[in-house]
Structures are given as C-alpha cells and as structure tokens.
Amino acid sequence: MRVLTGRFMHETNTFSVQKTDMAVWRRRGFHRDNEIPAVFRGTRSALGATFEAADKYGWTLVHPVSANANPSGIVTDDAFEEIGGMMVSAAAHQGPIDGVLLHLHGAMVVASFEDGEGELLARLRAVLGPEVPIVVTLDLHANVTQQMADHASALIGFRTYPHVDMYERAWQGAELLQRAMTGEVKPRTVIAQRPMIYGLDRGRHQAGPMAELIARGEALEAAGDVLVSSACAGFSRANIHDVGPSVTVTVDVSGDGAAALARGQAIAEEYMDYCWQQRDYESFKLLSIAEAVARARDGEPGDKPLVVADYTDNPGGGGYGDATAFLKGLIEAGVDSVAFHAICDPEAVEAGHRAGIGPATLTIGGKTDPAMGGGPLTLTGEITHLTDGRFVAYGPMGGGVTQNYGPSLVFRVGGIDIVLITNNGQAIDLGQFTSLGIEPTRYATVCVKSMQHFRAAFEPIARAVILVDTGALCSETYTPELFDKVRRPVWPLDRIE
Ligand SMILES: [Zn+2]
C-alpha cells in the first residue's frame, strides 16, 4: 500500500496583524521529503506514530512536507498554494495512492479561503477520486466544517488539552486507514454544530462537558457502534462563518450506508445539544496584573515556584509573545527570583547577541502592537546567556522532537531573568528554560505565556498556578464588530433561546 502523509498545521488568529507567509512557515517546524524521517522517526509525535504504523503494515510512505507554523495571522495565498500544492502534487504524481493519513490543525484561514483544510481536502479528493480513504487527525481547537467532513473519510480530533495524545490519535488514524484500505470498512463522516462561537470550556478535558463528550464517544467506539467520535472545541479568535465547537462522527457505510449515516448524525446532534446546554461552563479564572503581582510577592524561601501564565499573550493562540505589561508590573513592584518566558523580539535579541555577555541596555517587547498588552520597555541589566534557541523537547508534549526558537538570550534585570527569543512560541517544555541555563524549580515565580498547554510540564513543579489577563491579543472579547463574518444569530452575540 502506498500512503500519502504529511503535516500542514496552522491555527489562524484572524485578529493578528502578522500575515503568515512562507518566511513564517519556514521559521519553525518546516521539513521537506527526505528530511522528515530523520526528524520524526522514533519520536512520540503524530508523524512518529505514522512511521511506526508504516513499518507494522508494510506501507510505502509518500511524505512531501511537514509544516507546522506557530499560530499567527491569516495565511497568505502564496504559502497555502506552495505547501498545499506539495501535497496535491504528490497525490497526482507520486501515486498510485491507496490511502492518505494527514495531520492537520483544522483552524487554518487563508486569504482566499476561510476553511483552509476544507479547501486542501477538496483538492486532494478531486485528484484521488471518491474511493481512496483520507484519514485526518485534527487539533482539538479545530473549527471543523461541513466541507472537511465531506472530503475526508474520517476526522480524528485530539482528546487532551494540553495536547499529549497526538501520537495515540495518529495511531488510531493509522489503524482505521489500514482497515479502510483492505476493504474491511468504508468510513464516512457527519458533522453537527450549534450557533455558538465558543464552548466546551475551550477544550479542557479534565472535567466538565468536554470530558463527558469524550467519555461518551469512546464508549461508542469501544462498543463498535461508530468508527470515530470527535468533539472539537473550536478556536474562537477567528472571525469566520463556521467558527465554533463541533462533533463529528465517522461511521462504516459498507453495509446499509444510509442507516449508518443517519445514526451517526443523530449521535452528533445529541452531543451538540449537550454542548449547547453546557455553553456557560467555564473552569478557568483570570486575575488582573495587580492581583498576579501580589501573589508573586507572597512566596517564602524554599517554596516551589508560583507559575503565572499570561493567558492573553499566548503565542499558541496567535498572541505576539511580546506583551510587556506583566513584566513591567513585576519590575515596578521589585519582585525578585523570577524566571520569565518570554519576550519574542528578534531586534532585541540581535542587539543582545552583538553586545555579548555582560552589562547591557535593551529595548524589549511591545513592538508589534503596543496597544496589545504593553509597549516597549527600555531596561538596563546583564546578559547572562546566549544560545541558538535549539534543544530537544522531552516534556509531555515534546515527544523528543528538536525545537528551534531562533537566537535567544537571558537578560537579567534586578531579580528577574527574562528570556528573549526570535521565533515565537508558548512555553510548553522545561527545556525552554533549562537550555538557557535557567533551572525553573529554583525560582520563587515562573512566568510563561500560555493558556493551558504549559500545565503538562509546569504544573508538576508548581506550588500553585494562576492565569493573568494583560489585555493582549488573545483577550476573550466578543463583539459584533470583531465577529462580522460569523453566521448569525450566534451566541454570545445574540440572544438565542
Ligand atoms: Zn489546540
């Protein structure tokens, strides 16, 4: 069997001013053809699982590209055509393709296509015809569409947030693809949605409605009632028609197909009714900067660190990663023993690398949009560490894959060790500190920029975890002006009974 695989992943924050062009795609997590096995074989990643499955089932893999850009603004047409084109062209010219196992995000917005994944899958389907099984893994924050459900045979969303099950979901997809290619099953997927921009506690699976829908779906899968049940929470920083949570159900239509599809649709509708009823459920609480600074001051010597996450400048949600408001609050309050990740500021890193180890004055952060979480800060301190930003991530989400945050440094200002990076990215791995000579467990306070993913690696070292709202780009703001492309009526913009 010849299987087309690859990654093309982007979570698009349509409110970001940073366009996602080829230069952005190439900056982090971009690999072609022959580079791919060396990077992913033997890792606990989706492609790592795909290589293992290929060995087990004797597949010949065709892998034209693996591209995973950090969340940012709308993807340019050029970048979509170039990367998507690599996949479509491989389907057309490196065949015959017996099956497809793709790892996509599901919330990619392209300048000319609100539904980037739906467009890609439609093009692949047009090349491969209606019978070739196309199995797709998705991020739990996918804004899944009818077009995606129509053109993929199966959609399999992650079931954990932090996302620590990419490897398991890829294996689930591989097993299903093998069954489909050998003719044992014929998967088709249906989708249900409700008029809502967000829900399912933004995807937190530890308790609440997300946990309930995952448990119900897994029981159906185990009983063999459905092939896949996937609940996706959606990604709400997207002004697009189809934004919001969804449930997709994949059924076997090799027998009475119409009955199987009707049963799948009924399950998806029932689950989305529950999602709608539970729309107000929220398990997280955001503190003001003053409240968070106060908490950072009350540590005792010898305590484990307080971990403070800037929820609204989360680079994992398209935040610029250069908001300074919380850092400014810590400096003004004279808080010390703080490790701060990070300010993404290529200009300041370059100036720091030129200056070298020792005393320095740098202007850091707040340059992308000073209205989003604080403008530039000019600070005098000491540069204590310089690196190229590369390290292997061994944390729960890292999978043993090499990461590259670009030239990086540590800038010590008073008692605060500030990490400056070139390639934007949220803090999800302790290696983002330790590779820069910072041992986070030795600090009273550890600051990260992240909504939820940081918990996998940082909760185990924390005495407590708090979230802070610094007014940056990922603030939970919902107004009709911001969401003027969304279908209406829609909650929470409209009153819906
Ligand atoms: Zn996600």
Residues whose N, C-alpha, C, O or C-beta is under 5 A from the ligand:
A	BS01	ZN	D139 L140 H141
